[in-house]
Protein backbone atom coordinates (compact mmCIF):
# COMPACT_ATOMS: atom_id res chain seq x y z
CA UNK A 1 0.00 0.00 0.00
CA UNK A 2 1.43 3.42 -0.97
CA UNK A 3 1.34 5.74 2.00
CA UNK A 4 0.56 8.78 -0.14
CA UNK A 5 -2.59 7.04 -1.41
CA UNK A 6 -4.14 6.10 1.92
CA UNK A 7 -7.93 6.51 1.76
CA UNK A 8 -9.10 9.49 3.78
CA UNK A 9 -11.09 7.48 6.29
CA UNK A 10 -8.10 5.19 6.97
CA UNK A 11 -5.72 8.11 7.37
CA UNK A 12 -8.17 9.76 9.75
CA UNK A 13 -8.44 6.59 11.80
CA UNK A 14 -4.67 6.30 11.84
CA UNK A 15 -4.29 9.82 13.23
CA UNK A 16 -6.97 9.27 15.86
CA UNK A 17 -5.10 6.21 17.11
CA UNK A 18 -1.79 8.00 16.99
CA UNK A 19 -2.91 11.30 18.54
CA UNK A 20 -5.85 10.32 20.68
CA UNK A 21 -3.79 9.76 23.80
CA UNK A 22 -0.43 11.15 24.79
CA UNK A 23 0.35 12.94 21.50
CA UNK A 24 1.77 15.75 23.57
CA UNK A 25 3.81 18.24 21.56
CA UNK A 26 3.44 16.41 18.25
CA UNK A 27 1.20 17.91 15.58
CA UNK A 28 -1.01 15.59 13.55
CA UNK A 29 1.04 16.08 10.42
CA UNK A 30 4.20 15.25 12.38
CA UNK A 31 2.67 12.03 13.65
CA UNK A 32 1.56 11.13 10.12
CA UNK A 33 5.06 11.70 8.81
CA UNK A 34 6.58 9.56 11.54
CA UNK A 35 4.18 6.62 11.36
CA UNK A 36 4.10 6.41 7.57
CA UNK A 37 7.87 6.15 7.23
CA UNK A 38 10.46 3.57 8.34
CA UNK A 39 10.94 1.98 10.76
CA UNK A 40 7.21 2.22 11.57
CA UNK A 41 5.67 2.10 8.11
CA UNK A 42 5.50 -1.69 7.78
CA UNK A 43 3.68 -2.05 11.11
CA UNK A 44 1.40 0.86 10.20
CA UNK A 45 0.49 -0.94 6.96
CA UNK A 46 -0.32 -4.08 8.96
CA UNK A 47 -2.49 -2.09 11.35
CA UNK A 48 -4.50 -0.76 8.40
CA UNK A 49 -5.09 -4.34 7.25
CA UNK A 50 -5.77 -5.75 10.72
CA UNK A 51 -7.02 -2.84 12.88
CA UNK A 52 -8.29 -5.15 15.65
CA UNK A 53 -4.97 -6.92 16.25
CA UNK A 54 -3.66 -5.69 19.62
CA UNK A 55 -0.22 -7.21 19.09
CA UNK A 56 0.42 -4.87 16.17
CA UNK A 57 -0.25 -1.79 18.31
CA UNK A 58 2.03 -3.19 20.99
CA UNK A 59 4.72 -3.84 18.40
CA UNK A 60 4.55 -0.30 17.02
CA UNK A 61 4.32 1.23 20.49
CA UNK A 62 7.40 -0.68 21.59
CA UNK A 63 9.28 0.44 18.48
CA UNK A 64 8.28 4.05 19.07
CA UNK A 65 9.43 3.86 22.68
CA UNK A 66 12.74 2.37 21.66
CA UNK A 67 13.25 5.45 19.50
CA UNK A 68 12.30 7.85 22.32
CA UNK A 69 8.88 8.74 20.91
CA UNK A 70 7.02 7.80 24.06
CA UNK A 71 4.20 10.31 23.68
CA UNK A 72 3.16 8.90 20.31
CA UNK A 73 3.60 5.36 21.63
CA UNK A 74 1.05 6.01 24.39
CA UNK A 75 -1.86 5.86 21.95
CA UNK A 76 -0.73 2.49 20.63
CA UNK A 77 -0.38 1.00 24.13
CA UNK A 78 -3.79 2.40 25.07
CA UNK A 79 -5.33 0.89 21.92
CA UNK A 80 -3.69 -2.47 22.63
CA UNK A 81 -5.17 -2.36 26.13
CA UNK A 82 -8.64 -1.49 24.83
CA UNK A 83 -8.49 -4.43 22.42
CA UNK A 84 -6.82 -6.87 24.81
CA UNK A 85 -7.25 -5.87 28.47
CA UNK A 86 -4.91 -8.35 30.16
CA UNK A 87 -2.23 -7.85 32.80
CA UNK A 88 0.71 -7.96 30.37
CA UNK A 89 -0.77 -5.24 28.17
CA UNK A 90 -1.63 -3.20 31.26
CA UNK A 91 1.95 -3.25 32.55
CA UNK A 92 3.25 -2.08 29.17
CA UNK A 93 0.75 0.77 29.14
CA UNK A 94 1.66 1.76 32.71
CA UNK A 95 5.36 1.83 31.88
CA UNK A 96 4.67 4.15 28.97
CA UNK A 97 2.53 6.49 31.07
CA UNK A 98 5.43 6.82 33.49
CA UNK A 99 7.85 7.51 30.65
CA UNK A 100 5.81 10.60 29.70
CA UNK A 101 5.45 11.68 33.36
CA UNK A 102 1.73 10.96 33.56
CA UNK A 103 2.15 9.66 37.10
CA UNK A 104 -1.38 10.46 38.27
CA UNK A 105 -2.84 8.54 35.34
CA UNK A 106 -0.49 5.63 36.06
CA UNK A 107 -1.48 5.55 39.74
CA UNK A 108 -5.17 5.60 38.88
CA UNK A 109 -4.75 2.85 36.31
CA UNK A 110 -2.65 0.75 38.70
CA UNK A 111 -5.39 0.90 41.31
CA UNK A 112 -7.89 -0.29 38.71
CA UNK A 113 -5.58 -3.12 37.66
CA UNK A 114 -5.15 -4.25 41.27
CA UNK A 115 -8.92 -4.77 41.35
CA UNK A 116 -8.99 -6.43 37.93
CA UNK A 117 -5.98 -8.70 38.47
CA UNK A 118 -5.79 -9.34 42.23
CA UNK A 119 -3.31 -12.21 41.93
CA UNK A 120 -0.69 -10.28 39.96
CA UNK A 121 1.58 -8.71 42.58
CA UNK A 122 3.43 -6.64 39.97
CA UNK A 123 0.70 -3.99 40.17
CA UNK A 124 1.21 -3.70 43.94
CA UNK A 125 4.97 -3.51 43.37
CA UNK A 126 4.76 -0.76 40.75
CA UNK A 127 2.27 1.27 42.81
CA UNK A 128 4.46 0.85 45.87
CA UNK A 129 7.47 2.10 43.92
CA UNK A 130 5.58 5.22 42.88
CA UNK A 131 4.51 5.91 46.46
CA UNK A 132 8.10 5.40 47.64
CA UNK A 133 9.46 7.77 44.99
CA UNK A 134 7.06 10.46 46.18
CA UNK A 135 8.00 9.92 49.84
CA UNK A 136 4.68 8.27 50.77
CA UNK A 137 6.42 5.45 52.61
CA UNK A 138 3.37 4.37 54.60
CA UNK A 139 1.33 3.83 51.44
CA UNK A 140 4.27 2.07 49.80
CA UNK A 141 4.46 -0.23 52.81
CA UNK A 142 0.77 -1.10 52.45
CA UNK A 143 1.33 -2.22 48.86
CA UNK A 144 4.44 -4.19 49.82
CA UNK A 145 2.56 -5.93 52.64
CA UNK A 146 -0.04 -7.04 50.10
CA UNK A 147 2.76 -8.79 48.19
CA UNK A 148 3.94 -10.51 51.36
CA UNK A 149 0.37 -11.50 52.22
CA UNK A 150 0.23 -13.40 48.95
CA UNK A 151 3.80 -14.77 49.21
CA UNK A 152 5.54 -14.60 52.58
CA UNK A 153 8.70 -16.13 51.10
CA UNK A 154 9.33 -13.22 48.71
CA UNK A 155 12.78 -12.12 49.87
CA UNK A 156 12.73 -9.01 47.66
CA UNK A 157 9.51 -7.82 49.28
CA UNK A 158 11.03 -8.38 52.74
CA UNK A 159 14.03 -6.30 51.64
CA UNK A 160 11.74 -3.50 50.45
CA UNK A 161 9.77 -3.71 53.70
CA UNK A 162 12.99 -3.28 55.66
CA UNK A 163 14.02 -0.24 53.65
CA UNK A 164 10.59 1.34 54.02
CA UNK A 165 10.48 0.76 57.77
CA UNK A 166 13.89 2.39 58.12
CA UNK A 167 12.60 5.36 56.10
CA UNK A 168 9.64 5.51 58.52
CA UNK A 169 12.12 5.66 61.44
CA UNK A 170 11.28 2.13 62.59
CA UNK A 171 14.91 1.00 62.54
CA UNK A 172 14.43 -2.11 64.66
CA UNK A 173 11.51 -3.25 62.50
CA UNK A 174 13.59 -2.51 59.41
CA UNK A 175 16.50 -4.59 60.67
CA UNK A 176 14.17 -7.49 61.47
CA UNK A 177 12.65 -7.42 57.96
CA UNK A 178 16.07 -7.13 56.29
CA UNK A 179 17.44 -10.00 58.36
CA UNK A 180 14.49 -12.17 57.36
CA UNK A 181 15.15 -11.30 53.70
CA UNK A 182 18.79 -12.27 54.18
CA UNK A 183 17.77 -15.58 55.76
CA UNK A 184 15.55 -16.37 52.79
CA UNK A 185 18.20 -15.36 50.24
CA UNK A 186 21.64 -14.20 51.47
CA UNK A 187 22.42 -11.74 48.70
CA UNK A 188 25.15 -9.15 49.25
CA UNK A 189 22.86 -6.20 48.63
CA UNK A 190 20.72 -7.16 51.62
CA UNK A 191 23.71 -8.04 53.78
CA UNK A 192 25.24 -4.63 53.13
CA UNK A 193 21.98 -2.85 53.93
CA UNK A 194 21.91 -4.59 57.31
CA UNK A 195 25.61 -4.07 57.94
CA UNK A 196 25.53 -0.29 57.33
CA UNK A 197 22.68 0.09 59.82
CA UNK A 198 24.66 -1.92 62.37
CA UNK A 199 27.78 0.15 61.64
CA UNK A 200 25.94 3.42 62.17
CA UNK A 201 24.60 2.06 65.45
CA UNK A 202 28.15 1.05 66.52
CA UNK A 203 27.06 -2.58 66.66
CA UNK A 204 29.83 -5.15 66.17
CA UNK A 205 27.40 -7.30 64.18
CA UNK A 206 28.43 -5.07 61.26
CA UNK A 207 31.94 -6.55 61.36
CA UNK A 208 30.64 -10.11 61.61
CA UNK A 209 28.35 -9.68 58.62
CA UNK A 210 31.00 -7.91 56.50
CA UNK A 211 33.62 -10.57 57.29
CA UNK A 212 31.10 -13.24 56.29
CA UNK A 213 30.55 -11.57 52.92
CA UNK A 214 34.30 -11.16 52.40
CA UNK A 215 34.89 -14.86 53.14
CA UNK A 216 32.18 -15.85 50.67
CA UNK A 217 33.54 -13.55 47.96
CA UNK A 218 35.37 -16.11 45.83
CA UNK A 219 36.01 -13.52 43.11
CA UNK A 220 37.67 -11.11 45.53
CA UNK A 221 35.88 -8.18 43.88
CA UNK A 222 33.69 -6.91 46.71
CA UNK A 223 34.46 -3.40 47.87
CA UNK A 224 31.56 -2.29 50.06
CA UNK A 225 32.15 -4.61 53.06
CA UNK A 226 35.54 -2.98 53.65
CA UNK A 227 33.94 0.44 53.44
CA UNK A 228 31.21 -0.51 55.93
CA UNK A 229 33.85 -1.81 58.33
CA UNK A 230 35.55 1.56 57.98
CA UNK A 231 32.29 3.30 58.88
CA UNK A 232 32.01 1.14 62.00
CA UNK A 233 35.59 1.77 63.15
CA UNK A 234 35.21 5.48 62.46
CA UNK A 235 32.05 5.61 64.57
CA UNK A 236 33.77 3.98 67.56
CA UNK A 237 36.81 6.26 67.05
CA UNK A 238 39.22 3.47 66.11
CA UNK A 239 40.69 5.78 63.50
CA UNK A 240 43.69 3.72 62.46
CA UNK A 241 41.51 0.70 61.74
CA UNK A 242 38.98 2.91 59.92
CA UNK A 243 41.64 4.39 57.64
CA UNK A 244 42.96 0.91 56.84
CA UNK A 245 39.49 -0.22 55.73
CA UNK A 246 38.84 2.91 53.67
CA UNK A 247 42.26 2.52 52.05
CA UNK A 248 41.39 -1.07 51.18
CA UNK A 249 38.14 0.10 49.58
CA UNK A 250 40.01 2.65 47.47
CA UNK A 251 42.64 0.06 46.54
CA UNK A 252 39.89 -2.17 45.20
CA UNK A 253 37.96 0.65 43.49
CA UNK A 254 39.85 3.88 42.98
CA UNK A 255 36.62 5.66 41.96
CA UNK A 256 34.87 4.93 45.27
CA UNK A 257 34.35 8.57 46.31
CA UNK A 258 32.53 7.76 49.57
CA UNK A 259 35.63 5.97 50.82
CA UNK A 260 37.80 9.01 50.02
CA UNK A 261 35.35 11.33 51.78
CA UNK A 262 35.03 9.24 54.93
CA UNK A 263 38.78 8.67 55.01
CA UNK A 264 39.35 12.41 54.78
CA UNK A 265 36.80 13.14 57.51
CA UNK A 266 38.61 10.76 59.86
CA UNK A 267 41.85 12.65 59.21
CA UNK A 268 40.07 16.01 59.57
CA UNK A 269 38.60 14.99 62.93
CA UNK A 270 42.13 14.28 64.10
CA UNK A 271 43.18 17.76 62.90
CA UNK A 272 45.51 16.23 60.30
CA UNK A 273 44.49 18.90 57.82
CA UNK A 274 47.33 18.45 55.30
CA UNK A 275 46.61 14.72 54.98
CA UNK A 276 42.86 15.29 54.85
CA UNK A 277 43.28 17.95 52.16
CA UNK A 278 45.28 15.51 50.04
CA UNK A 279 42.55 12.86 50.32
CA UNK A 280 39.72 15.28 49.50
CA UNK A 281 41.68 16.63 46.53
CA UNK A 282 42.00 13.06 45.24
CA UNK A 283 38.25 12.62 45.68
CA UNK A 284 37.58 15.79 43.67
CA UNK A 285 39.92 14.51 40.96
CA UNK A 286 38.12 11.18 40.80
CA UNK A 287 34.70 12.83 40.54
CA UNK A 288 34.73 16.56 39.82
CA UNK A 289 30.94 16.85 39.65
CA UNK A 290 30.30 15.80 43.27
CA UNK A 291 29.91 18.60 45.81
CA UNK A 292 31.15 16.94 49.02
CA UNK A 293 34.90 16.83 48.24
CA UNK A 294 34.97 20.56 47.45
CA UNK A 295 33.13 21.34 50.68
CA UNK A 296 35.70 19.39 52.69
CA UNK A 297 38.59 20.90 50.77
CA UNK A 298 37.15 24.23 51.90
CA UNK A 299 36.91 23.00 55.50
CA UNK A 300 40.57 21.97 55.44
CA UNK A 301 41.65 25.27 53.88
CA UNK A 302 39.58 27.26 56.38
CA UNK A 303 41.11 25.33 59.29
CA UNK A 304 44.56 26.06 57.84
CA UNK A 305 43.80 29.79 57.60
CA UNK A 306 43.31 29.95 53.80
CA UNK A 307 39.89 31.61 53.92
CA UNK A 308 39.81 32.95 50.35
CA UNK A 309 40.58 29.51 48.91
CA UNK A 310 38.06 27.96 51.29
CA UNK A 311 35.38 30.40 50.12
CA UNK A 312 35.98 29.48 46.47
CA UNK A 313 35.59 25.78 47.23
CA UNK A 314 32.43 26.31 49.28
CA UNK A 315 31.03 28.24 46.31
CA UNK A 316 32.04 25.40 43.97
CA UNK A 317 30.28 22.89 46.23
CA UNK A 318 27.15 25.05 46.31
CA UNK A 319 27.17 25.45 42.51
CA UNK A 320 27.22 21.66 42.15
CA UNK A 321 24.52 21.19 44.79
CA UNK A 322 22.33 24.31 45.30
CA UNK A 323 20.70 22.60 48.29
CA UNK A 324 23.98 22.14 50.15
CA UNK A 325 22.99 23.98 53.33
CA UNK A 326 26.31 23.45 55.14
CA UNK A 327 28.24 25.01 52.25
CA UNK A 328 25.91 28.00 52.22
CA UNK A 329 26.38 28.43 55.97
CA UNK A 330 30.19 28.38 55.67
CA UNK A 331 30.03 30.98 52.89
CA UNK A 332 27.84 33.24 55.02
CA UNK A 333 30.20 32.84 57.96
CA UNK A 334 33.28 33.78 55.92
CA UNK A 335 31.57 36.71 54.22
CA UNK A 336 30.22 38.23 57.46
Secondary structure, 3 states (H helix, E strand, C coil): CCHHHCCHHHHHHHHHHHHCCCCCCCCHHHHHHHHCCCCCHHHHHHHHHCCCCHHHHHHHHHHHHHCCCHHHHHHHHHHHHHHCCCHHHHHHHHHHHHHCCCHHHHHHHHHHHHHHCCCCCHHHHHHHHHHHHCCCHHHHHHHHHHHHHHCCCCHHHHHHHHHHHHHCCCHHHHHHHHHHHHHHCCCHHHHHHHHHHHHHCCCCHHHHHHHHHHHCCCCCCCCHHHHHHHHHHHHCCCHHHHHHHHHHHHHHCCCCHHHHHHHHHHHHHCCCHHHHHHHHHHHHHHCCCCHHHHHHHHHHHHHCCCHHHHHHHHHHHHHHCCCCHHHHHHHHHHHC
